[in-house]
Structure formats: structure tokens, C-alpha cells
């Protein structure tokens, strides 16, 4: 009887790492915007937020989601010019692949979508194509449909400011919570 109980417990733990059927989930992330670079200008640190809904891919340690994100930075300065508060908002389609390890799972991800960037003093706002790369680690709560994680993100897009197109990159770290239903 003890062997049967151990086998059942092991099956549940491993089953949480590799779903047999597609399951849906929602996730929320809150963290710090570590740095933003607009050409040669830099922005002060700020806050980052993300909310997503997604689905696990059956029989694979892969998941796909649609995500909305918001990154708020402090002042964006270039030489002696101050462009004011800098922000990026967007909608992304993300894919994640992880190692099917029970309880603690490292993963990587990539996303494509649209991002709107703006700077308050430049009175500039533009929506452009964007991509992001993610890497993180997630802690699954055994026997519960809940997971906590830490994720690093790199976002790349462009914007029109001062009459020219500028490349924009941003880095952030998020604390994430994910619940399956």
C-alpha cells in the first residue's frame, strides 16, 4: 500500500510539470524596470507589470499565452535634454519552453507583438512591432494549481521622437504568479 501511495504522489508531481491535456492559466507579474535605452539616452529605473492568459500544450513542457504589459520608467535624458517620463505598453504573443522537472522548473521564452512607447515632454507616442526574450524559474505548489516564479525580460522595439526613428530596448525583472484552471 505504501508503494502505491508513493507512485501516486510521484505521478501527481511529475504530472504537474508535463500536462497530459491542454489546461488554461492566468498569470500576473509585478517587478522592476531595470534599464531602458533609447539610442544613446538612458531612462531611470521604474516599474513593470504584466497580465496574461494562456494554455499548456498537451504532452510537452510548452505553453503559449497572450500578454499585456506596462513598463513605466523615470526621466529619459539625453545629453542636456530631458524627454520626461518614458513608458512602453504592449500586447504580445509569447511561447515558453521549460524543463519538465517537478516542483522547480527553469524556462525560456520569446514573444512578438506591438508596443506603444511614449515620453511625456517629447509629446511623442508611437506603436511599433516589438519582440521580447524571457528566462526564469518557476516553483509549482504540489497538489495545487498554483505556481510562483521570477522572470528576466528583454524587450526591443522602436519609436519616433524628435522626427526620427529610435531603437528602444528595456530590461526588467518580474515576480510572477500563475494559476491553472
C-alpha positions as CSV (number, residue, x, y, z in Angstrom):
1,X,0.0,0.0,0.0
2,X,2.9,2.4,0.8
3,X,4.4,1.7,-2.7
4,X,1.1,2.5,-4.3
5,X,0.8,5.8,-2.4
6,X,4.4,6.8,-3.3
7,X,3.7,6.0,-7.0
8,X,0.5,8.1,-6.9
9,X,2.3,11.0,-5.3
10,X,5.2,10.9,-7.8
11,X,2.7,10.7,-10.7
12,X,0.9,13.9,-9.4
13,X,4.2,15.8,-9.0
14,X,5.5,14.9,-12.4
15,X,2.1,15.4,-14.0
16,X,2.2,19.0,-12.8
17,X,5.4,19.5,-14.8
18,X,4.2,17.9,-18.0
19,X,0.4,18.3,-18.7
20,X,-1.3,15.4,-20.4
21,X,-4.0,17.7,-21.7
22,X,-4.2,21.4,-22.6
23,X,-5.0,23.4,-19.5
24,X,-5.7,27.1,-19.3
25,X,-4.0,29.5,-16.9
26,X,-3.8,33.2,-15.9
27,X,-0.7,34.9,-14.7
28,X,0.2,38.2,-13.1
29,X,3.7,39.7,-12.9
30,X,4.9,42.7,-10.9
31,X,8.5,43.9,-10.8
32,X,11.2,46.4,-11.6
33,X,12.1,48.0,-14.9
34,X,15.9,47.8,-14.6
35,X,17.0,49.9,-17.5
36,X,15.8,51.4,-20.8
37,X,18.0,52.6,-23.6
38,X,16.7,54.9,-26.4
39,X,19.6,55.3,-28.8
40,X,22.3,57.0,-26.6
41,X,19.8,58.1,-23.9
42,X,19.0,56.2,-20.7
43,X,15.9,56.2,-18.6
44,X,15.8,56.0,-14.8
45,X,14.6,52.7,-13.2
46,X,10.8,52.2,-12.9
47,X,8.1,49.6,-12.5
48,X,7.0,46.7,-14.8
49,X,3.6,44.9,-14.8
50,X,2.3,42.0,-16.9
51,X,-1.0,40.1,-17.1
52,X,-1.6,37.1,-19.4
53,X,-3.9,34.2,-20.2
54,X,-2.6,31.1,-21.9
55,X,-2.7,27.4,-22.4
56,X,-0.3,24.5,-21.8
57,X,0.5,22.4,-24.9
58,X,-0.6,18.8,-24.5
59,X,2.3,16.3,-23.7
60,X,5.0,18.9,-24.0
61,X,6.6,21.2,-21.4
62,X,5.5,24.2,-23.6
63,X,2.9,26.9,-23.1
64,X,1.6,29.7,-25.2
65,X,0.0,33.0,-24.0
66,X,-1.4,36.4,-24.9
67,X,0.1,39.1,-22.6
68,X,-0.5,42.8,-22.0
69,X,2.5,44.6,-20.4
70,X,3.2,48.0,-19.0
71,X,6.7,49.4,-18.2
72,X,7.0,52.8,-16.5
73,X,10.4,54.4,-16.3
74,X,11.6,57.6,-14.7
75,X,13.1,60.5,-16.7
76,X,14.6,59.9,-20.1
77,X,17.6,62.1,-20.6
78,X,20.0,62.6,-23.5
79,X,22.9,65.0,-23.1
80,X,21.1,68.0,-21.5
81,X,17.7,67.3,-22.9
82,X,15.0,65.7,-20.7
83,X,12.2,63.9,-22.5
84,X,10.2,63.4,-19.3
85,X,8.7,60.1,-18.1
86,X,9.2,57.2,-20.5
87,X,6.8,54.3,-20.8
88,X,6.1,51.3,-23.0
89,X,2.8,49.4,-23.2
90,X,2.0,46.4,-25.4
91,X,0.3,43.3,-26.4
92,X,2.4,40.2,-27.1
93,X,2.0,36.6,-28.1
94,X,4.5,34.6,-26.0
95,X,5.8,31.0,-26.1
96,X,7.6,29.3,-23.3
97,X,9.6,26.1,-23.1
98,X,10.7,24.6,-19.8
99,X,12.4,21.6,-18.4
100,X,9.9,19.1,-17.2
101,X,11.3,19.0,-13.6
102,X,8.8,18.6,-10.8
103,X,8.2,21.5,-8.4
104,X,11.1,23.8,-9.6
105,X,11.2,24.4,-13.4
106,X,13.6,26.7,-15.3
107,X,12.2,28.0,-18.6
108,X,12.9,30.3,-21.6
109,X,10.5,32.2,-23.7
110,X,10.1,34.6,-26.6
111,X,7.3,36.9,-27.7
112,X,6.3,39.0,-30.7
113,X,3.7,41.8,-30.8
114,X,3.1,45.5,-30.7
115,X,4.4,48.1,-28.3
116,X,3.4,51.7,-27.8
117,X,6.2,53.9,-26.4
118,X,5.8,57.5,-25.2
119,X,7.8,60.2,-23.5
120,X,5.8,63.0,-21.7
121,X,8.0,66.0,-22.6
122,X,8.6,64.9,-26.2
123,X,4.8,64.6,-26.7
124,X,5.7,61.5,-28.7
125,X,3.8,58.3,-28.9
126,X,4.1,55.6,-31.5
127,X,3.0,51.9,-31.8
128,X,5.6,49.6,-33.5
129,X,6.4,46.0,-33.8
130,X,8.3,44.5,-30.8
131,X,9.9,41.3,-29.5
132,X,10.9,40.1,-26.1
133,X,13.0,37.3,-24.7
134,X,12.4,35.8,-21.3
135,X,14.2,33.5,-18.9
136,X,13.0,32.4,-15.5
137,X,12.4,29.8,-12.8
138,X,9.0,28.7,-11.5
139,X,8.1,27.0,-8.3
140,X,5.0,24.8,-8.6
141,X,3.0,24.3,-5.4
142,X,2.4,20.5,-5.2
143,X,-1.2,19.4,-5.4
144,X,-2.4,23.0,-6.1
145,X,-2.9,24.6,-9.5
146,X,-0.6,27.5,-8.4
147,X,3.0,28.5,-9.3
148,X,5.3,31.3,-8.3
149,X,8.3,32.5,-10.3
150,X,11.0,35.1,-11.1
151,X,11.5,36.2,-14.7
152,X,14.0,38.3,-16.5
153,X,12.9,40.1,-19.7
154,X,14.5,41.9,-22.6
155,X,12.2,44.0,-24.8
156,X,13.2,45.6,-28.1
157,X,11.1,48.0,-30.2
158,X,11.4,51.4,-31.9
159,X,9.8,54.8,-31.7
160,X,9.6,58.2,-33.4
161,X,11.0,61.0,-31.3
162,X,12.4,64.3,-32.4
163,X,11.4,63.5,-36.0
164,X,13.5,60.3,-36.3
165,X,13.1,56.6,-35.5
166,X,15.0,55.4,-32.4
167,X,15.7,51.9,-31.3
168,X,14.4,51.1,-27.8
169,X,15.5,48.3,-25.5
170,X,14.3,47.7,-22.0
171,X,15.2,45.1,-19.3
172,X,13.0,44.1,-16.4
173,X,12.7,41.5,-13.6
174,X,9.2,40.3,-12.6
175,X,7.8,38.3,-9.7
176,X,5.1,36.2,-11.3
177,X,2.1,34.2,-10.0
178,X,0.3,31.7,-12.3
179,X,-2.9,29.8,-11.6
180,X,-4.2,27.0,-13.7
181,X,-7.9,26.3,-14.3
